[in-house]
């Protein structure tokens, strides 16, 4: 049962950080149920059956923090539980112990409050959140872009919280079945704590009904881009138009190319010195915001912007031209060097944070063939030529405009 336990001894931290991860296939149903369950568990549990009781239980344990959220990794969905607590050895309180901390954690995770009234309350909360998101031009555009991008793969088409109709139609019986099925999913514990061997012992006892022996690595993670380019537009009457250009990667990317994708996105629209920010926002004066996101596990580079309606076509042309310039090797060396420095510094800063280290370990466990023994060194090795080679694997597959 030790296979997927990775709690590292760390004498330098006054706070322990533990992540509990459950892996399942990404489907619309799984994402909807995970979103609903996560919202419910943040609020309450069977042992702490109101928001106030659960908040008080956490506060009484020296402000222990608990969070849960679904996270998408290509074809996989990870339900992530995160726990942070002050080390008992730092407080020397006889009533504050590892046993008490992990017992509280396990009670919240393992015993959700599936009361019908609670389910209805959370459904209403999520529906209200969904309506607010869809009233935002950016969120509406993003959600509908992915529905179009995955028009024939509906399980992958919901990036925010899953199909809202499935959330609203869920009942106690369905959630009971879903939470029971979670015990059969591949499970992993990753974290940093003092007295880690003892912490692992207690965690094993508290979470003995989960499958920590199952293989956590994914053999089929990446969703390939479909070679079916199209252009679509909607008229919504938003104050600003929305431009979303989806560039698909042709073929699987290797480890170095996946990292280069982060550089390419930052080079295009990372900050106010990036090429699209300068060309579209400053020179054209067209955009409220310009972004480029590298969804490497979705084989997608997404360029998006909220722009003035009368400059939408010009902004789209500029974005496409800048991609073509990178393909041709026309790259601003000064911007590239700034991007490299920023990415490297962010990584070095992250190494001082347990949460960042845990997510690096999670990705290495999920996709070991793409993990880096020394990510900082690999970041420093990325060159302009790597961006050029990567850009030449891109094809504009979806042009989506909201006017």
C-alpha positions as CSV (number, residue, x, y, z in Angstrom):
1,X,0.0,0.0,0.0
2,X,3.1,2.3,-0.1
3,X,3.1,2.7,-3.9
4,X,1.5,6.1,-4.2
5,X,2.5,7.7,-0.8
6,X,5.1,10.5,-1.2
7,X,5.3,12.4,2.0
8,X,8.7,13.9,2.2
9,X,10.5,14.7,5.5
10,X,11.1,18.4,5.9
11,X,12.5,19.8,9.1
12,X,12.5,23.4,7.9
13,X,8.8,23.9,7.5
14,X,6.6,25.1,10.4
15,X,3.5,24.1,8.3
16,X,2.9,20.8,6.7
17,X,1.3,20.5,3.2
18,X,-0.4,17.4,2.0
19,X,-2.2,16.7,-1.3
20,X,-4.6,13.8,-1.8
21,X,-5.3,13.1,-5.4
22,X,-7.9,10.8,-7.1
23,X,-7.6,10.2,-10.9
24,X,-10.5,9.3,-13.2
25,X,-11.3,9.6,-16.9
26,X,-12.4,13.0,-18.0
27,X,-16.1,12.8,-18.9
28,X,-18.8,15.4,-18.7
29,X,-20.5,13.4,-15.9
30,X,-17.3,13.0,-13.8
31,X,-16.5,16.7,-14.1
32,X,-20.1,17.7,-13.1
33,X,-20.1,15.4,-10.1
34,X,-16.6,16.4,-9.0
35,X,-17.6,20.1,-9.2
36,X,-20.7,19.5,-7.2
37,X,-19.0,17.3,-4.6
38,X,-16.1,19.7,-4.2
39,X,-18.4,22.6,-3.5
40,X,-20.3,20.5,-1.0
41,X,-17.2,19.4,0.8
42,X,-15.8,22.9,1.1
43,X,-19.0,23.8,2.9
44,X,-19.7,20.9,5.3
45,X,-19.5,17.1,5.9
46,X,-21.4,14.5,7.9
47,X,-19.3,15.2,11.0
48,X,-19.4,19.0,10.6
49,X,-22.9,19.4,9.0
50,X,-23.0,23.2,8.6
51,X,-20.7,25.8,7.1
52,X,-20.1,27.3,10.5
53,X,-19.3,24.0,12.2
54,X,-16.8,22.9,9.6
55,X,-15.2,26.4,9.6
56,X,-14.9,26.3,13.4
57,X,-13.4,22.8,13.3
58,X,-10.7,24.0,11.0
59,X,-10.1,27.2,13.0
60,X,-9.8,25.3,16.3
61,X,-6.9,23.3,14.8
62,X,-4.8,26.4,14.6
63,X,-6.4,27.6,11.3
64,X,-5.9,24.4,9.4
65,X,-6.8,25.0,5.8
66,X,-8.7,22.6,3.5
67,X,-9.5,22.9,-0.1
68,X,-10.8,20.6,-2.9
69,X,-11.1,21.2,-6.6
70,X,-11.3,19.2,-9.9
71,X,-8.3,19.8,-12.2
72,X,-8.2,18.8,-15.9
73,X,-5.1,17.1,-17.4
74,X,-6.0,16.3,-21.0
75,X,-8.0,13.1,-20.9
76,X,-7.7,12.8,-17.2
77,X,-9.6,14.4,-14.3
78,X,-7.9,14.8,-11.0
79,X,-9.9,15.5,-7.9
80,X,-7.5,17.4,-5.7
81,X,-7.8,17.6,-1.9
82,X,-5.3,20.0,-0.2
83,X,-4.5,20.2,3.5
84,X,-2.2,22.7,5.3
85,X,-1.6,22.7,9.0
86,X,0.7,24.0,11.7
87,X,3.1,21.3,12.8
88,X,2.1,20.0,16.3
89,X,5.7,20.1,17.3
90,X,5.6,23.9,16.8
91,X,2.7,24.5,19.2
92,X,3.3,22.0,22.0
93,X,-0.5,21.7,22.7
94,X,-1.4,18.3,24.1
95,X,-4.8,18.4,22.5
96,X,-3.4,19.3,19.1
97,X,-2.0,16.1,17.5
98,X,-1.3,14.5,14.2
99,X,-4.1,12.1,14.9
100,X,-6.6,14.9,15.4
101,X,-5.5,16.7,12.3
102,X,-5.7,13.7,10.0
103,X,-8.9,12.5,11.6
104,X,-10.5,15.9,10.8
105,X,-9.2,15.8,7.2
106,X,-10.4,12.3,6.6
107,X,-13.9,13.0,8.0
108,X,-14.3,15.9,5.6
109,X,-13.1,13.9,2.6
110,X,-14.6,10.5,3.3
111,X,-17.9,11.5,4.7
112,X,-19.6,14.1,2.5
113,X,-22.9,15.6,3.7
114,X,-25.2,14.2,1.0
115,X,-28.4,15.5,2.5
116,X,-30.9,16.3,-0.2
117,X,-31.3,19.9,1.1
118,X,-27.6,20.4,1.1
119,X,-27.4,19.1,-2.5
120,X,-30.1,21.5,-3.6
121,X,-28.4,24.4,-1.9
122,X,-25.1,23.7,-3.6
123,X,-26.8,23.2,-7.0
124,X,-28.3,26.6,-6.6
125,X,-25.0,28.1,-5.7
126,X,-23.3,26.6,-8.7
127,X,-26.1,27.6,-11.0
128,X,-25.8,31.2,-9.8
129,X,-22.0,31.1,-10.3
130,X,-22.5,29.7,-13.8
131,X,-25.0,32.4,-14.8
132,X,-22.5,35.1,-13.5
133,X,-19.7,33.5,-15.5
134,X,-21.8,33.4,-18.7
135,X,-22.7,37.1,-18.2
136,X,-18.9,37.8,-18.6
137,X,-17.9,38.1,-22.2
138,X,-14.5,36.5,-21.5
139,X,-16.0,33.4,-19.7
140,X,-18.8,33.0,-22.2
141,X,-16.3,33.1,-25.1
142,X,-13.9,30.7,-23.4
143,X,-16.7,28.1,-22.5
144,X,-18.2,28.2,-26.0
145,X,-14.8,28.0,-27.7
146,X,-14.1,24.7,-26.1
147,X,-17.6,23.4,-27.0
148,X,-16.9,24.2,-30.6
149,X,-13.3,22.9,-30.4
150,X,-14.6,19.5,-29.1
151,X,-17.8,19.5,-31.1
152,X,-17.6,15.7,-31.7
153,X,-15.9,14.9,-28.3
154,X,-18.4,16.3,-25.8
155,X,-16.7,14.8,-22.8
156,X,-13.9,17.2,-23.3
157,X,-16.0,20.2,-24.1
158,X,-16.8,21.6,-20.6
159,X,-13.9,23.4,-19.0
160,X,-15.6,25.4,-16.2
161,X,-17.6,23.0,-14.1
162,X,-19.0,20.4,-16.4
163,X,-22.5,20.3,-18.0
164,X,-24.7,22.5,-15.8
165,X,-27.8,20.4,-16.6
166,X,-26.1,17.3,-15.1
167,X,-25.2,19.3,-12.0
168,X,-28.8,20.5,-11.6
169,X,-30.2,17.0,-12.2
170,X,-28.0,15.2,-9.7
171,X,-29.6,13.5,-6.7
172,X,-28.5,11.8,-3.5
173,X,-28.5,8.4,-5.1
174,X,-26.2,9.5,-7.9
175,X,-23.8,11.3,-5.6
176,X,-23.7,8.2,-3.3
177,X,-22.7,6.1,-6.3
178,X,-20.1,8.6,-7.4
179,X,-18.4,8.9,-4.0
180,X,-18.4,5.2,-3.6
181,X,-16.7,4.8,-7.1
182,X,-14.0,7.2,-6.0
183,X,-12.6,4.6,-3.6
184,X,-11.8,2.5,-6.7
185,X,-9.9,5.3,-8.5
186,X,-6.1,5.4,-8.5
187,X,-5.1,7.5,-5.4
188,X,-2.0,9.3,-4.4
189,X,-0.7,11.3,-1.3
190,X,2.0,13.8,-1.9
191,X,3.3,16.3,0.6
192,X,5.9,17.7,3.0
193,X,5.8,17.1,6.8
194,X,7.9,16.7,9.8
195,X,7.8,13.1,11.2
196,X,6.7,12.0,7.7
197,X,6.9,8.3,8.5
198,X,4.4,8.7,11.4
199,X,2.2,11.0,9.2
200,X,2.1,8.3,6.5
201,X,1.2,5.6,9.0
202,X,-1.8,7.7,10.2
203,X,-2.8,8.6,6.6
204,X,-2.8,4.9,5.6
205,X,-5.1,4.0,8.4
206,X,-7.5,7.0,7.8
207,X,-7.7,6.4,4.1
208,X,-7.4,2.6,4.0
209,X,-10.5,2.3,1.7
210,X,-8.8,4.0,-1.2
211,X,-6.6,2.4,-3.9
212,X,-3.0,3.6,-3.4
213,X,-1.7,0.5,-5.3
214,X,-3.3,1.3,-8.6
215,X,-1.1,2.7,-11.4
216,X,-1.4,6.5,-11.3
217,X,0.5,7.3,-14.5
218,X,-1.6,7.9,-17.6
219,X,-0.9,6.0,-20.7
220,X,-3.2,8.1,-22.9
221,X,-3.2,11.6,-21.5
222,X,-3.0,14.0,-24.5
223,X,-6.0,14.9,-26.6
224,X,-4.9,15.3,-30.2
225,X,-6.1,18.3,-32.2
226,X,-8.5,17.4,-35.0
227,X,-7.6,18.6,-38.5
228,X,-10.9,20.3,-39.3
229,X,-10.3,24.0,-39.4
230,X,-13.4,26.3,-39.3
231,X,-14.4,29.8,-38.5
232,X,-17.5,30.7,-36.5
233,X,-19.0,33.8,-35.0
234,X,-21.9,34.8,-32.7
235,X,-23.7,38.1,-32.1
236,X,-24.2,38.7,-28.3
237,X,-24.2,42.4,-28.0
238,X,-21.3,42.5,-25.5
239,X,-19.7,45.9,-25.0
240,X,-16.4,44.4,-26.3
241,X,-15.9,41.8,-29.0
242,X,-14.2,38.6,-28.3
243,X,-11.5,37.0,-30.4
244,X,-10.4,33.4,-29.8
245,X,-7.9,31.7,-32.2
246,X,-7.2,28.1,-31.5
247,X,-3.9,26.8,-33.0
248,X,-3.6,23.0,-32.8
249,X,-0.3,21.1,-32.6
250,X,0.2,18.6,-35.3
251,X,1.4,15.4,-33.7
252,X,2.5,14.5,-30.2
253,X,5.0,16.9,-28.5
254,X,8.1,15.6,-26.8
255,X,9.2,16.8,-23.4
256,X,11.3,19.7,-24.6
257,X,8.5,20.9,-27.0
258,X,6.0,20.8,-24.1
259,X,8.2,23.2,-22.1
260,X,8.8,25.4,-25.2
261,X,5.1,25.8,-25.5
262,X,5.1,27.7,-22.2
263,X,7.8,30.0,-23.6
264,X,5.8,30.6,-26.8
265,X,2.6,31.5,-25.0
266,X,4.6,34.0,-22.8
267,X,6.4,35.4,-25.8
268,X,3.1,36.1,-27.5
269,X,1.1,37.5,-24.6
270,X,2.8,37.1,-21.3
271,X,3.0,40.7,-20.1
272,X,3.1,44.3,-21.4
273,X,6.3,43.7,-23.3
274,X,5.0,40.7,-25.2
275,X,4.5,41.0,-29.0
276,X,0.7,40.7,-29.1
277,X,0.3,43.1,-26.2
278,X,2.4,45.7,-27.9
279,X,0.9,45.2,-31.4
280,X,-2.8,44.8,-30.5
281,X,-3.2,46.8,-27.3
282,X,-0.7,49.6,-27.6
283,X,-0.1,50.2,-31.3
284,X,-3.6,49.3,-32.6
285,X,-5.3,50.5,-29.4
286,X,-7.9,47.7,-29.9
287,X,-7.7,45.4,-26.9
288,X,-8.8,45.4,-23.3
289,X,-6.7,42.3,-22.7
290,X,-4.6,39.9,-24.8
291,X,-3.8,36.4,-23.6
292,X,-2.1,33.3,-24.9
293,X,-2.5,30.0,-23.1
294,X,-0.7,26.8,-23.9
295,X,-3.0,23.8,-23.2
296,X,-0.3,21.3,-23.9
297,X,-2.4,18.3,-22.9
298,X,-5.1,19.5,-25.3
299,X,-2.7,20.1,-28.2
300,X,-3.8,23.7,-28.2
301,X,-2.3,27.1,-28.2
302,X,-5.2,29.6,-27.6
303,X,-4.8,33.3,-28.4
304,X,-7.7,35.4,-27.0
305,X,-8.5,39.0,-26.6
306,X,-11.3,41.3,-25.8
307,X,-11.2,44.0,-28.5
308,X,-13.1,47.0,-29.9
309,X,-15.7,45.8,-32.4
310,X,-14.4,47.9,-35.2
311,X,-10.9,46.5,-34.9
312,X,-11.7,42.8,-34.5
313,X,-10.5,41.8,-38.0
314,X,-7.3,43.8,-37.6
315,X,-6.5,42.2,-34.3
316,X,-7.1,38.7,-35.7
317,X,-4.8,39.4,-38.6
318,X,-2.0,40.7,-36.3
319,X,-2.2,37.6,-34.1
320,X,-2.0,35.3,-37.1
321,X,0.8,37.3,-38.6
322,X,2.9,37.1,-35.4
323,X,2.5,33.3,-35.3
324,X,3.8,33.3,-38.9
325,X,6.7,35.5,-38.0
326,X,7.8,33.0,-35.2
327,X,7.5,30.2,-37.8
328,X,9.8,32.1,-40.1
329,X,12.3,32.7,-37.3
330,X,11.5,36.4,-36.9
331,X,11.7,36.5,-33.1
332,X,12.6,39.5,-30.8
333,X,15.6,38.3,-28.9
334,X,15.2,40.8,-26.1
335,X,11.6,39.7,-25.4
336,X,12.7,36.0,-25.6
337,X,15.4,36.6,-23.0
338,X,13.0,38.4,-20.7
339,X,10.6,35.5,-21.0
340,X,13.3,33.0,-20.2
341,X,14.4,35.0,-17.1
342,X,10.8,35.3,-15.9
343,X,10.0,31.6,-16.3
344,X,13.2,30.6,-14.6
345,X,12.7,33.0,-11.7
346,X,9.2,31.9,-11.2
347,X,10.4,28.3,-11.0
348,X,13.1,29.1,-8.5
349,X,10.7,31.1,-6.3
350,X,8.2,28.2,-6.5
351,X,10.8,25.7,-5.2
352,X,10.5,27.5,-1.9
353,X,6.7,26.8,-1.7
354,X,5.5,23.3,-0.8
355,X,2.4,23.7,-3.0
356,X,4.4,24.2,-6.1
357,X,6.7,21.2,-5.3
358,X,3.6,19.1,-4.8
359,X,2.2,20.0,-8.2
360,X,5.5,19.2,-9.9
361,X,5.5,15.8,-8.2
362,X,1.9,15.2,-9.2
363,X,2.7,15.9,-12.9
364,X,5.7,13.7,-12.7
365,X,3.6,10.9,-11.3
366,X,0.8,11.4,-13.8
367,X,3.1,11.7,-16.9
368,X,6.5,10.3,-15.9
369,X,7.8,10.4,-19.5
370,X,7.6,14.2,-19.5
371,X,9.1,14.9,-16.1
372,X,12.3,16.8,-15.6
373,X,15.0,15.8,-13.1
374,X,16.1,19.5,-13.1
375,X,13.4,21.7,-14.5
376,X,15.5,24.9,-13.9
377,X,18.3,23.6,-16.0
378,X,15.9,22.6,-18.7
379,X,14.4,26.1,-18.7
380,X,17.8,27.6,-19.2
381,X,18.4,25.3,-22.2
382,X,15.4,26.5,-24.2
383,X,16.5,28.5,-27.2
384,X,14.9,30.6,-29.9
385,X,15.2,27.7,-32.3
386,X,13.0,25.6,-30.0
387,X,10.2,28.1,-30.4
388,X,10.6,28.2,-34.2
389,X,10.4,24.4,-34.4
390,X,7.3,24.3,-32.2
391,X,5.5,27.1,-34.0
392,X,5.9,25.2,-37.2
393,X,3.8,22.4,-35.7
394,X,0.8,24.8,-35.3
395,X,-2.2,25.0,-37.5
396,X,-5.1,27.5,-37.0
397,X,-8.0,25.1,-36.4
398,X,-10.6,27.4,-34.9
399,X,-11.3,31.1,-35.3
400,X,-14.2,32.1,-33.0
401,X,-15.5,35.6,-32.8
402,X,-18.2,37.1,-30.7
403,X,-19.6,40.4,-31.9
